[in-house]
Amino acid sequence: FARDLSRVPAAQRLRDQHSAYLVAVTTQLLDLAAQRGDIPDLDTAALAHVMAGLGAELSTSDVIATLRSTPKQAADEVLDIFLAGLCAVPTRPSSRES
């Protein structure tokens, strides 16, 4: 399925649009968390790109073959680790403007 999907230009455009949406929403949520002091004040756009790209990265045919679980389960586990790590670091409210 992953190989077939990469051959369909409309599917690639839809995937790219979906990815951009995920990055935008994730960035906003991380910005809010940083402003509240829930996570460190870091480059939320960079982290959002990594977090939002996990599903696509883990869904490629060459990666799927190496996973011990489904791509979704693997992405969820990695995101749980990211979020636990972010929440474990002592923080202070961000100085960023809304």
Secondary structure by P-SEA (a helix, b strand, c coil): caaaaaacaaaaaaaaaaaaaaaaaaaaaaaaaaaaccccccaaaaaaaaaaaaaaaaacaaaaaaccccaaaaaaaaaaaaaaaaaacccccccccc
